[in-house]
């Protein structure tokens, strides 16, 4: 069964085939984290969507060259470093390291390149110089450089902006600003006292790049003036991605990106995530509550990327049960698998799965095909290795199946001792000690689950 991969292009507002411009390789730029704090689950909604996208491209026999930037200089990182009284590089390193650890926990494939903004200041300065030379950028009295949106006729094509009904003409110096304000935006920001020691010399004086210029400069450095695919959260569509297009195309005169894809927001228990509401969670917060990276990944990917995702603890509970069901089926098949002819239901499930993932990444339908395969495998009692092969093909996209690893994990003696002590504390109804031991077990990298049959433990 041959089904061509199709995705929704935010630029054209149509579902279109995703085909590489050259060399059977999709050149992909994904907006990465601003490393001023630990990434939260809303961020990881975007990163898991991009991971699924990457995996589906590979599933279709194409190669991927992915670049994900690390924004390590902007308003937030500078404020954080100065407030902490440490150098910017030292401040952001903590969150860079945490980000890469979180990617592993969620089984997100690594990108080919992770360029940090502070390592690419010369490229950004060169791009700003080109824009000034072309007359689409200008220096202000304070030494900052702004992009003149009215000088670029294509401005607004990604967001489909109607300029007649927008406020225009203001200058937007901040990296993030009112999305209704279509104004000239900063390419280079003159040094201010609040920047402290952060700054670089440039033709316009000491300062630092604006947030938007970072992505244009780094994406073109590693992927070329025109590349296949750019993704991010829907909140980045305007102004960030719109500004990226303006900067790149005004400088090169070429189309910047062929296809744009954006994922919708994540909400928690039906509400916008907010610290004031007590529903703001980092990945580490959820791990500390006993959930595993695999369970969290399951919830994050099991919704269509263009639809809002409501994240709830009940969804994590459902994910745990669903994964246990998959594990029981797959582990039993691993134990009995033989060289037998493939049953008809295996190919039918794979065809349904392929059609789903190639239909603009319809992962809920893909999971439906997976559970059809689980049901038919259990009902038939098949021993065919070919069925196991189908599970493995599906998991190259989903990234949630253990394939017998769950049953083979050995608990270290020191962790087992903590588990035994916790069981004794629970038997004595010493709940404070039970909670303390659970936290100690979590700190050692293991998650405890309680049920009517007692406690069990899984590796995070």
N, C-alpha and C positions, 0 to 999 in steps of 0.2 A: 504494500500500500504506500503510495507516494503522495504526501501532503506537504505543500510548500508552506514554509513559515511566514506568517503574516502578523503585523503589529499595527497598532494605532499610532499614526504620526501626528503629534501635536501641531506641527507646522501646517499641514494640509487639512487636518481634522478628518482624515480618512484612514481606514484600514488598508495597508499596502504590503506587498511582498517585501521581506527583508533580504536583500541580496548584496553581497560585497561589491564595492567599487572595483577592487583589484585583488588578485592573488588568493582568492577564496578565503580572505581574512576580513572579519568585521573589526574595524578600528573603532574602539568604544571609549568614550570619556564619561566618567561617573563622578559627580560632585561628592567629594569626601567630607570628613568632619572638620569643624573648626575646633581645634584642640585647646579649648579653654576650660573644659570640664569633662567628666565621664559622659560618653554618649548614652542617650536614653532610648527607650524602646521605640519611640517615634522615629528616631534616626535609623534604628535597625529595621524598621519596616521598609525604608528605602533601600538599605544595603542588602537585605534578603531578596527583595524584588530584583535588584540588579544581579544578584547571584543566580537566581532562577533564569533570568534573561541570558546570562553568560552560558549557563549549562544547556539551555535549549538550543542556543546557537551551535554549541559543540555536538549536541544530540543530532543535529541536522548535518553533521559532517563538515561544518565550517570551522575555521580557526578564529581565535579571538586575540586581539592585542588591546588590553584594557589599561587605561591610565586613570588612577584615582588620586586626586590632589589632597594634600594636607594643608589646610589653611592655618598657618602658625604665626601669621601677623595680620591683625585687624583690630578694630576697636575693642573687642572683647578680650582677646589675648593680651593686649597691651594693658588694659585696665587690671586684669587678673595678675599679671606679672608685677606691675607696679604696687598693687595692693599687698602682694605677698612679699615684696622687697627682694625679689630674686631676678636674675637675668631671664629674658624672654625665652631663650633656648632651654634653660633649666626648667622653667615653668611648663612649657609645652611638652617636654620630653616625657613627663609623667603621664600625660594624657595620650600621647602617641603610643607609648608602650601598652597602656591599658586598652586602647582601641584594637591593636593587633591581637592582644590576648582574647578580646571579646569576639573578634572575627573567627578565631579558632574554635571558641566555645560553641558558636553558632554554625560551624562547619561551612563557612563562607570561603569559597576558593579565593586565593590571593590574586590580585591584579599583577600584571607584568611590571608596572611602574607605579611608584608612590612618590611623586615629586612634592617636595615641601616648598612653600612659597618663598621662604627666606633663602633658599638655595638658587633662586631663579630671578633675582632682582635685576641683573643685567639684561635679561630677555624682556622683562617688563619695561624697563627704561627705553630700550630700543624700539619697542612697539609704540610707546607713547610718543617718542620722537617722530616716528613715521606718521602718526596721526596729526601731529602738529604741522609737519611739513605739508601734509595734504589739505590742510585748512579746515579739518573737522574737529580740531581741538584747540584750546587757547589757554594761556596762562592768566590767572587772576592776579589781583594786586597783592595778595598775601603769599604768592609763590606756588599756589596749588595749580594743577592743570585739569581742565574740565573738557568732557566730550560735549559738543554742541549737537543735540539731538535733531534740531531742525536742519542741520547740514547733511544729514544722512537720510535720503528719501525712503529707504526701506524700514525705518524705525517703526516698530509696532507690529510687524508682520507675524511674529510668533504669538503674541498675546492678542492679536486682532483688535488693536486699540483704535477707537474712533477719536481722533484728535480734536474734533469739534466739540466734544463733550468732556474734555479733560482739562485740568488746570495745567498750564505749561509755563515754561520760562524760568522757574525757580532753579536755584542751584542745590544739588543734593550732596552735601559733603560727607554725611554719615554713610557707613557701609550698608546699613539697613535703614529704610525710610518708608514713608507713606506711599503705599502702592498706587494711590490715586494721583500722585504727583508726578507727571511726566516732565522731568526736569533734566538739565545738564548735570551729569554725574561725574564724580571725581575719578580721574585716572591716576593722578599723583597728588598726595596730600602733604602740604607743607608742614614742617615740624612745628609742634606746639609744646608748650611747657609740660602739658599733661602726658605727652609721649615719653617723658623721661629720657633714658638712654637709647631708646629705640629710634633708629633713623639711618638713612643712607644718603650719600652725596649723589646729586644728579645735576643735569644741565639747568634745572630750575631752582636749585638750592637743596638744602638738606630736607629730607622727608621720607615718605614711604608710600608704597603703591596702594591704590584703592583696591577693594576686594574684587571687583568685577574684572579688572585687567589681569589678575593673577591667572584665572582659568583660561582666558583667551591665549595668553602667552604660553602657558605650559601645555595646553592641549595641542597647539600648533607645533610646538617644539618636538613633541613625541609622536604626533599622529599626522602631521602635514597640514597644509593650508585648508584642504577640504578632506573631511573624513566621514565615516559611515553613520555613526550613531552617538547621540549625547543623551544622558538620562539624569534624573534627579527627582526630588519631591515637587509636587505641584506648586508649593510655595516659592520655589526657585524660578518658576517660569517667567514671572515678571516681578521685579525688574532684572534679576540677575542674568537669566539666560538671554533675555532680550538685549541686554547691554553687551553680553559676550558676542552676539551676532553682529551688533553695530560696530564694535571695536575691530573684530576680525575682518569683516567684509569691507569696511571702509579702508582698512590698511592694505588688503591684498587684491580687492576687486573680484574675488572669487567667492563662490558659495561656500559657506563655513561648514555646515553640517547637513547631511542629506535627510536624516530621520531624527526626530526628537521624541522621547518617551518620558512621561511623568506619572508618578504614583500618587494616589490620594492620601489624605491625612489618616492618622491613627487617633482614635479616641479611646478613653479608658472608662468602662462602665457607662458608655453613652455620653460622656462629657469630655471636653477639651482637657488634655493633660495639664495639670497645674499644681505647683507645690502647695498653694494655698488650699486646694481641694483635697490634698493628701493622696492624690492619684498619680503622682509623678514618680516613675520608676526607671532606674538604670538597670542594665542587665544584671549587675552585681546584686542589686536589691532583690531581684527575683531568685537568683541563685541562693542567696542567704535565706530565703523563705522555703528552700527545699526543692525548687523546680530545677530541672536540668536544661542544658542548652538545647538538647534535642526537642524537648517538649515546647520550649519557647519558640524555636524555629518552626515547628509544626504549626503553631498558631499564627505566626507572622506570615507564612507563605500560603496558608490555606484560605485565601480570599483573592478575588480578582484585584489586580494591582490598581486598576482605575476606579475601584469602589472603596469607600471609606471602610476602614477596619475597626471594629469595636473589640478592644482587648479587655478580657475579664478573667478573673480567676476560675470561673466556671469553665471557660474555654480551655484553660490549662488542664483542668481536671478531665475534660473530655479528650484532650490530646493524650494525656497519660493512658487513658483506657484504650484509645484507638491504637496507640503505639504498642501497648501490651498485646492487643489482638494481632497486630502484624507480626510481632516478635514470636508469638506462639506458633503461628502458621509457618513463618519462614524458618525458625529454628527446627521445627519438626521436619520440614522438607530437607533442610541441610543434612539432618541426621540420616535420612533414608534415601537420598537422591541417587538415582541410577541412570545409566544410559538407556533410556526408553524413548519411544516416539513422543513428540510433543502433542498434547491434547489440543483439540480445536479451540477450546476456550482461551488458551494462552495467547494465540495469535489475535483472536478477537479483542481481548483486553489490551494488547499492545497497540493494535490499530486504533482503538478508542482513545487510548492515552496519547498517541502521537497526534491524532486529530485535535485533541483538546489543547495540548501545549503549543501547537502550531497555530491555533486560533487565538492570537493575541494573548498568549500565556494564560489560558483558562485553567488555572491550577485546581479549583474546586472540581471541575469535571475530570481532571487528571486523577485526583484522589478517588473519585467515584470509580474510575476504571481500575485503580489499584485494589479497592475493596471488593470489586467484582471478582478480581483474580484471587483474592484471599478466600472469598466465599466458595468459589468453584474448586479451589485447591483443597480446602477442608472437606468439601462434600464428596469429591472424587477420590480422595486418598492417593492421588497420583504420586509416583516416585520419580517422575521425569526431571532430569537436570535441565531440560529445555525450559521448564516452568521457572526454575530458579534463575535461569538466564534472563527471563522476562522481568522478574523482580529486580535484578541487578541493572537492567537497562532503564527501568523506571526510576531507580534510585540515583542514576547518574544525573537526573534532573532534580529530584526531590531532596536527596541528601539526608534521609531520616531513618533508614533501615540499618540495623546492626549486623544482620547475617550471622547469627550465632554468637556474636561477641558478647551479648548480654549474659549468656549462660556461662561464659568462660572467664569473666572478670573475677580475679582473686582479690579478696579484701585483705590489705596488709594487717599484720598482727596488732599493730598499735591502734588502727582504726577499729578492729574487731573488739579490742579491749574497751574502747570508748562506747561501742554499741552495747556490749554486755553491761557496762556500768549504767548506761541510759535505760536499758531494759529493767534493771534493778530499781532505778529511781522511779520509773513509771509504775512498777508493781507496788512501790511504797507510796504512790501518789505524791511524790516529791516533784511537782511540775516545774518549779523553778530550776532545780538541778537538771531535769530532763531537757529543758530549753537550753540551758548553758552547754550541756554536752552536745546537743544538736548543732549549736553554733560552732563548737570546737571541731566537730566532725565535718561541718561545711567548710571551715577554714582549711581543713586538710584535703579538700577537694572532692568530698563525697556528699551526696544528698540523701537524707533519710525520708522514707515514706512510711506512714503509719496506717494500718488497716485493722480489721477485726481479727486477722490472723497474726498480728504482731507487727514488728518493724522490718523493713527491708532497706537496702542501701544500693545506690547506683553511683557510678563515677560521673562527675560533672563533665 
